[in-house]
Amino acid sequence: MKTKVILKPSEDGGFTVFVPALPGCLSEGDTREEALANIREAIELYLEPVARRP
């Protein structure tokens, strides 16, 4: 699945990343790579209840 993510520098350092198509799905990381890895996990957790539907 491909989806658009928005990656922004945080005021406190590091990065914040969110998914416009998934309200409330956001994460952070100290580096771009960490933030992107964290949002992948957040997306999986966000979509997990949908995947369990029969």
PDB file of N, CA, C and O in Angstrom:
ATOM      1  N   MET A   1       0.843  -1.179   0.000  1.00  0.00           N
ATOM      2  CA  MET A   1       0.000   0.000   0.000  1.00  0.00           C
ATOM      3  C   MET A   1       0.887   1.240   0.000  1.00  0.00           C
ATOM      4  O   MET A   1       1.834   1.337   0.780  1.00  0.00           O
ATOM      5  N   LYS A   2       0.579   2.167  -0.863  1.00  0.00           N
ATOM      6  CA  LYS A   2       1.305   3.428  -0.882  1.00  0.00           C
ATOM      7  C   LYS A   2       0.374   4.516  -0.386  1.00  0.00           C
ATOM      8  O   LYS A   2      -0.806   4.550  -0.736  1.00  0.00           O
ATOM      9  N   THR A   3       0.912   5.398   0.425  1.00  0.00           N
ATOM     10  CA  THR A   3       0.143   6.521   0.929  1.00  0.00           C
ATOM     11  C   THR A   3       1.065   7.712   1.132  1.00  0.00           C
ATOM     12  O   THR A   3       2.264   7.546   1.358  1.00  0.00           O
ATOM     13  N   LYS A   4       0.518   8.885   1.052  1.00  0.00           N
ATOM     14  CA  LYS A   4       1.295  10.106   1.218  1.00  0.00           C
ATOM     15  C   LYS A   4       1.526  10.377   2.706  1.00  0.00           C
ATOM     16  O   LYS A   4       0.606  10.280   3.518  1.00  0.00           O
ATOM     17  N   VAL A   5       2.764  10.715   3.046  1.00  0.00           N
ATOM     18  CA  VAL A   5       3.083  11.140   4.405  1.00  0.00           C
ATOM     19  C   VAL A   5       3.704  12.529   4.333  1.00  0.00           C
ATOM     20  O   VAL A   5       4.349  12.887   3.348  1.00  0.00           O
ATOM     21  N   ILE A   6       3.499  13.293   5.381  1.00  0.00           N
ATOM     22  CA  ILE A   6       4.070  14.632   5.492  1.00  0.00           C
ATOM     23  C   ILE A   6       5.116  14.595   6.608  1.00  0.00           C
ATOM     24  O   ILE A   6       4.820  14.219   7.742  1.00  0.00           O
ATOM     25  N   LEU A   7       6.325  14.986   6.269  1.00  0.00           N
ATOM     26  CA  LEU A   7       7.451  14.979   7.208  1.00  0.00           C
ATOM     27  C   LEU A   7       7.864  16.429   7.441  1.00  0.00           C
ATOM     28  O   LEU A   7       8.201  17.146   6.498  1.00  0.00           O
ATOM     29  N   LYS A   8       7.836  16.854   8.699  1.00  0.00           N
ATOM     30  CA  LYS A   8       8.186  18.232   9.030  1.00  0.00           C
ATOM     31  C   LYS A   8       9.203  18.251  10.158  1.00  0.00           C
ATOM     32  O   LYS A   8       9.132  17.429  11.071  1.00  0.00           O
ATOM     33  N   PRO A   9      10.143  19.176  10.107  1.00  0.00           N
ATOM     34  CA  PRO A   9      11.057  19.341  11.230  1.00  0.00           C
ATOM     35  C   PRO A   9      10.274  19.796  12.462  1.00  0.00           C
ATOM     36  O   PRO A   9       9.383  20.639  12.359  1.00  0.00           O
ATOM     37  N   SER A  10      10.606  19.239  13.622  1.00  0.00           N
ATOM     38  CA  SER A  10       9.957  19.625  14.880  1.00  0.00           C
ATOM     39  C   SER A  10      10.658  20.828  15.479  1.00  0.00           C
ATOM     40  O   SER A  10      11.856  21.028  15.279  1.00  0.00           O
ATOM     41  N   GLU A  11       9.907  21.620  16.208  1.00  0.00           N
ATOM     42  CA  GLU A  11      10.479  22.783  16.875  1.00  0.00           C
ATOM     43  C   GLU A  11      11.541  22.383  17.897  1.00  0.00           C
ATOM     44  O   GLU A  11      12.504  23.114  18.125  1.00  0.00           O
ATOM     45  N   ASP A  12      11.352  21.206  18.512  1.00  0.00           N
ATOM     46  CA  ASP A  12      12.269  20.732  19.551  1.00  0.00           C
ATOM     47  C   ASP A  12      13.396  19.881  18.992  1.00  0.00           C
ATOM     48  O   ASP A  12      14.156  19.281  19.753  1.00  0.00           O
ATOM     49  N   GLY A  13      13.514  19.821  17.670  1.00  0.00           N
ATOM     50  CA  GLY A  13      14.497  18.946  17.035  1.00  0.00           C
ATOM     51  C   GLY A  13      13.828  17.670  16.580  1.00  0.00           C
ATOM     52  O   GLY A  13      12.752  17.317  17.062  1.00  0.00           O
ATOM     53  N   GLY A  14      14.443  16.999  15.680  1.00  0.00           N
ATOM     54  CA  GLY A  14      13.861  15.783  15.137  1.00  0.00           C
ATOM     55  C   GLY A  14      12.788  16.099  14.122  1.00  0.00           C
ATOM     56  O   GLY A  14      12.742  17.201  13.575  1.00  0.00           O
ATOM     57  N   PHE A  15      11.921  15.128  13.869  1.00  0.00           N
ATOM     58  CA  PHE A  15      10.908  15.259  12.831  1.00  0.00           C
ATOM     59  C   PHE A  15       9.573  14.714  13.311  1.00  0.00           C
ATOM     60  O   PHE A  15       9.509  13.767  14.095  1.00  0.00           O
ATOM     61  N   THR A  16       8.518  15.332  12.824  1.00  0.00           N
ATOM     62  CA  THR A  16       7.159  14.848  13.022  1.00  0.00           C
ATOM     63  C   THR A  16       6.644  14.425  11.659  1.00  0.00           C
ATOM     64  O   THR A  16       6.890  15.097  10.657  1.00  0.00           O
ATOM     65  N   VAL A  17       5.938  13.322  11.625  1.00  0.00           N
ATOM     66  CA  VAL A  17       5.402  12.812  10.354  1.00  0.00           C
ATOM     67  C   VAL A  17       3.958  12.379  10.574  1.00  0.00           C
ATOM     68  O   VAL A  17       3.625  11.770  11.591  1.00  0.00           O
ATOM     69  N   PHE A  18       3.107  12.705   9.603  1.00  0.00           N
ATOM     70  CA  PHE A  18       1.715  12.300   9.704  1.00  0.00           C
ATOM     71  C   PHE A  18       1.184  11.891   8.351  1.00  0.00           C
ATOM     72  O   PHE A  18       1.783  12.168   7.311  1.00  0.00           O
ATOM     73  N   VAL A  19       0.020  11.212   8.389  1.00  0.00           N
ATOM     74  CA  VAL A  19      -0.596  10.667   7.189  1.00  0.00           C
ATOM     75  C   VAL A  19      -1.940  11.374   6.997  1.00  0.00           C
ATOM     76  O   VAL A  19      -2.883  11.104   7.740  1.00  0.00           O
ATOM     77  N   PRO A  20      -2.045  12.274   6.014  1.00  0.00           N
ATOM     78  CA  PRO A  20      -3.302  12.996   5.814  1.00  0.00           C
ATOM     79  C   PRO A  20      -4.524  12.089   5.610  1.00  0.00           C
ATOM     80  O   PRO A  20      -5.622  12.437   6.044  1.00  0.00           O
ATOM     81  N   ALA A  21      -4.353  10.950   4.966  1.00  0.00           N
ATOM     82  CA  ALA A  21      -5.466  10.039   4.695  1.00  0.00           C
ATOM     83  C   ALA A  21      -5.917   9.250   5.917  1.00  0.00           C
ATOM     84  O   ALA A  21      -6.976   8.622   5.887  1.00  0.00           O
ATOM     85  N   LEU A  22      -5.123   9.273   7.003  1.00  0.00           N
ATOM     86  CA  LEU A  22      -5.449   8.520   8.208  1.00  0.00           C
ATOM     87  C   LEU A  22      -5.474   9.491   9.397  1.00  0.00           C
ATOM     88  O   LEU A  22      -4.453   9.682  10.057  1.00  0.00           O
ATOM     89  N   PRO A  23      -6.621  10.099   9.670  1.00  0.00           N
ATOM     90  CA  PRO A  23      -6.700  11.102  10.745  1.00  0.00           C
ATOM     91  C   PRO A  23      -6.159  10.579  12.077  1.00  0.00           C
ATOM     92  O   PRO A  23      -6.535   9.499  12.533  1.00  0.00           O
ATOM     93  N   GLY A  24      -5.282  11.355  12.684  1.00  0.00           N
ATOM     94  CA  GLY A  24      -4.704  10.987  13.970  1.00  0.00           C
ATOM     95  C   GLY A  24      -3.503  10.082  13.885  1.00  0.00           C
ATOM     96  O   GLY A  24      -2.904   9.761  14.911  1.00  0.00           O
ATOM     97  N   CYS A  25      -3.134   9.661  12.698  1.00  0.00           N
ATOM     98  CA  CYS A  25      -1.978   8.782  12.534  1.00  0.00           C
ATOM     99  C   CYS A  25      -0.734   9.643  12.378  1.00  0.00           C
ATOM    100  O   CYS A  25      -0.500  10.230  11.322  1.00  0.00           O
ATOM    101  N   LEU A  26       0.059   9.710  13.436  1.00  0.00           N
ATOM    102  CA  LEU A  26       1.275  10.507  13.399  1.00  0.00           C
ATOM    103  C   LEU A  26       2.335   9.871  14.266  1.00  0.00           C
ATOM    104  O   LEU A  26       2.050   9.023  15.112  1.00  0.00           O
ATOM    105  N   SER A  27       3.556  10.294  14.042  1.00  0.00           N
ATOM    106  CA  SER A  27       4.692   9.781  14.802  1.00  0.00           C
ATOM    107  C   SER A  27       5.810  10.800  14.750  1.00  0.00           C
ATOM    108  O   SER A  27       5.691  11.847  14.114  1.00  0.00           O
ATOM    109  N   GLU A  28       6.899  10.478  15.431  1.00  0.00           N
ATOM    110  CA  GLU A  28       8.061  11.354  15.494  1.00  0.00           C
ATOM    111  C   GLU A  28       9.328  10.513  15.454  1.00  0.00           C
ATOM    112  O   GLU A  28       9.293   9.294  15.617  1.00  0.00           O
ATOM    113  N   GLY A  29      10.436  11.185  15.237  1.00  0.00           N
ATOM    114  CA  GLY A  29      11.731  10.530  15.287  1.00  0.00           C
ATOM    115  C   GLY A  29      12.832  11.559  15.343  1.00  0.00           C
ATOM    116  O   GLY A  29      12.649  12.698  14.913  1.00  0.00           O
ATOM    117  N   ASP A  30      13.981  11.164  15.875  1.00  0.00           N
ATOM    118  CA  ASP A  30      15.130  12.070  15.974  1.00  0.00           C
ATOM    119  C   ASP A  30      15.749  12.355  14.613  1.00  0.00           C
ATOM    120  O   ASP A  30      16.351  13.410  14.410  1.00  0.00           O
ATOM    121  N   THR A  31      15.603  11.415  13.681  1.00  0.00           N
ATOM    122  CA  THR A  31      16.126  11.583  12.325  1.00  0.00           C
ATOM    123  C   THR A  31      14.987  11.319  11.345  1.00  0.00           C
ATOM    124  O   THR A  31      13.941  10.784  11.712  1.00  0.00           O
ATOM    125  N   ARG A  32      15.215  11.707  10.082  1.00  0.00           N
ATOM    126  CA  ARG A  32      14.210  11.416   9.040  1.00  0.00           C
ATOM    127  C   ARG A  32      13.948   9.920   8.952  1.00  0.00           C
ATOM    128  O   ARG A  32      12.800   9.480   8.879  1.00  0.00           O
ATOM    129  N   GLU A  33      15.029   9.142   8.960  1.00  0.00           N
ATOM    130  CA  GLU A  33      14.912   7.688   8.827  1.00  0.00           C
ATOM    131  C   GLU A  33      14.111   7.094   9.980  1.00  0.00           C
ATOM    132  O   GLU A  33      13.255   6.235   9.772  1.00  0.00           O
ATOM    133  N   GLU A  34      14.392   7.554  11.192  1.00  0.00           N
ATOM    134  CA  GLU A  34      13.673   7.052  12.366  1.00  0.00           C
ATOM    135  C   GLU A  34      12.197   7.448  12.302  1.00  0.00           C
ATOM    136  O   GLU A  34      11.324   6.633  12.600  1.00  0.00           O
ATOM    137  N   ALA A  35      11.916   8.684  11.917  1.00  0.00           N
ATOM    138  CA  ALA A  35      10.530   9.140  11.811  1.00  0.00           C
ATOM    139  C   ALA A  35       9.766   8.326  10.775  1.00  0.00           C
ATOM    140  O   ALA A  35       8.620   7.945  11.013  1.00  0.00           O
ATOM    141  N   LEU A  36      10.385   8.053   9.629  1.00  0.00           N
ATOM    142  CA  LEU A  36       9.724   7.268   8.595  1.00  0.00           C
ATOM    143  C   LEU A  36       9.509   5.820   9.024  1.00  0.00           C
ATOM    144  O   LEU A  36       8.474   5.230   8.716  1.00  0.00           O
ATOM    145  N   ALA A  37      10.472   5.250   9.727  1.00  0.00           N
ATOM    146  CA  ALA A  37      10.295   3.884  10.249  1.00  0.00           C
ATOM    147  C   ALA A  37       9.163   3.860  11.278  1.00  0.00           C
ATOM    148  O   ALA A  37       8.361   2.927  11.307  1.00  0.00           O
ATOM    149  N   ASN A  38       9.107   4.889  12.118  1.00  0.00           N
ATOM    150  CA  ASN A  38       8.067   4.947  13.143  1.00  0.00           C
ATOM    151  C   ASN A  38       6.683   5.118  12.524  1.00  0.00           C
ATOM    152  O   ASN A  38       5.715   4.537  13.014  1.00  0.00           O
ATOM    153  N   ILE A  39       6.574   5.909  11.454  1.00  0.00           N
ATOM    154  CA  ILE A  39       5.255   6.091  10.837  1.00  0.00           C
ATOM    155  C   ILE A  39       4.814   4.819  10.132  1.00  0.00           C
ATOM    156  O   ILE A  39       3.615   4.545  10.072  1.00  0.00           O
ATOM    157  N   ARG A  40       5.729   4.046   9.603  1.00  0.00           N
ATOM    158  CA  ARG A  40       5.345   2.752   9.003  1.00  0.00           C
ATOM    159  C   ARG A  40       4.687   1.868  10.062  1.00  0.00           C
ATOM    160  O   ARG A  40       3.660   1.239   9.808  1.00  0.00           O
ATOM    161  N   GLU A  41       5.285   1.828  11.238  1.00  0.00           N
ATOM    162  CA  GLU A  41       4.716   1.041  12.332  1.00  0.00           C
ATOM    163  C   GLU A  41       3.367   1.613  12.763  1.00  0.00           C
ATOM    164  O   GLU A  41       2.427   0.860  13.023  1.00  0.00           O
ATOM    165  N   ALA A  42       3.268   2.941  12.840  1.00  0.00           N
ATOM    166  CA  ALA A  42       2.014   3.589  13.233  1.00  0.00           C
ATOM    167  C   ALA A  42       0.905   3.287  12.231  1.00  0.00           C
ATOM    168  O   ALA A  42      -0.239   3.062  12.625  1.00  0.00           O
ATOM    169  N   ILE A  43       1.229   3.279  10.944  1.00  0.00           N
ATOM    170  CA  ILE A  43       0.245   2.955   9.910  1.00  0.00           C
ATOM    171  C   ILE A  43      -0.235   1.515  10.079  1.00  0.00           C
ATOM    172  O   ILE A  43      -1.434   1.250   9.998  1.00  0.00           O
ATOM    173  N   GLU A  44       0.679   0.597  10.309  1.00  0.00           N
ATOM    174  CA  GLU A  44       0.304  -0.805  10.515  1.00  0.00           C
ATOM    175  C   GLU A  44      -0.641  -0.945  11.698  1.00  0.00           C
ATOM    176  O   GLU A  44      -1.646  -1.651  11.615  1.00  0.00           O
ATOM    177  N   LEU A  45      -0.320  -0.271  12.805  1.00  0.00           N
ATOM    178  CA  LEU A  45      -1.169  -0.342  13.992  1.00  0.00           C
ATOM    179  C   LEU A  45      -2.519   0.331  13.744  1.00  0.00           C
ATOM    180  O   LEU A  45      -3.550  -0.155  14.210  1.00  0.00           O
ATOM    181  N   TYR A  46      -2.516   1.425  13.026  1.00  0.00           N
ATOM    182  CA  TYR A  46      -3.746   2.136  12.710  1.00  0.00           C
ATOM    183  C   TYR A  46      -4.686   1.255  11.888  1.00  0.00           C
ATOM    184  O   TYR A  46      -5.894   1.230  12.125  1.00  0.00           O
ATOM    185  N   LEU A  47      -4.120   0.537  10.924  1.00  0.00           N
ATOM    186  CA  LEU A  47      -4.924  -0.280  10.016  1.00  0.00           C
ATOM    187  C   LEU A  47      -5.200  -1.690  10.541  1.00  0.00           C
ATOM    188  O   LEU A  47      -6.008  -2.410   9.954  1.00  0.00           O
ATOM    189  N   GLU A  48      -4.564  -2.090  11.609  1.00  0.00           N
ATOM    190  CA  GLU A  48      -4.715  -3.452  12.141  1.00  0.00           C
ATOM    191  C   GLU A  48      -6.165  -3.844  12.375  1.00  0.00           C
ATOM    192  O   GLU A  48      -6.548  -4.945  11.978  1.00  0.00           O
ATOM    193  N   PRO A  49      -7.004  -3.001  13.003  1.00  0.00           N
ATOM    194  CA  PRO A  49      -8.413  -3.417  13.206  1.00  0.00           C
ATOM    195  C   PRO A  49      -9.139  -3.644  11.880  1.00  0.00           C
ATOM    196  O   PRO A  49     -10.015  -4.507  11.818  1.00  0.00           O
ATOM    197  N   VAL A  50      -8.818  -2.921  10.843  1.00  0.00           N
ATOM    198  CA  VAL A  50      -9.453  -3.094   9.538  1.00  0.00           C
ATOM    199  C   VAL A  50      -9.050  -4.439   8.940  1.00  0.00           C
ATOM    200  O   VAL A  50      -9.871  -5.120   8.326  1.00  0.00           O
ATOM    201  N   ALA A  51      -7.796  -4.818   9.117  1.00  0.00           N
ATOM    202  CA  ALA A  51      -7.293  -6.067   8.557  1.00  0.00           C
ATOM    203  C   ALA A  51      -7.937  -7.281   9.217  1.00  0.00           C
ATOM    204  O   ALA A  51      -8.007  -8.351   8.612  1.00  0.00           O
ATOM    205  N   ARG A  52      -8.398  -7.128  10.429  1.00  0.00           N
ATOM    206  CA  ARG A  52      -9.002  -8.256  11.155  1.00  0.00           C
ATOM    207  C   ARG A  52     -10.452  -8.515  10.790  1.00  0.00           C
ATOM    208  O   ARG A  52     -11.002  -9.559  11.143  1.00  0.00           O
ATOM    209  N   ARG A  53     -11.079  -7.581  10.087  1.00  0.00           N
ATOM    210  CA  ARG A  53     -12.498  -7.761   9.731  1.00  0.00           C
ATOM    211  C   ARG A  53     -12.654  -8.955   8.810  1.00  0.00           C
ATOM    212  O   ARG A  53     -11.840  -9.182   7.915  1.00  0.00           O
ATOM    213  N   PRO A  54     -13.723  -9.721   9.047  1.00  0.00           N
ATOM    214  CA  PRO A  54     -13.975 -10.892   8.177  1.00  0.00           C
ATOM    215  C   PRO A  54     -14.389 -10.493   6.782  1.00  0.00           C
ATOM    216  O   PRO A  54     -14.634 -11.356   5.939  1.00  0.00           O
TER     217      PRO A  54
END
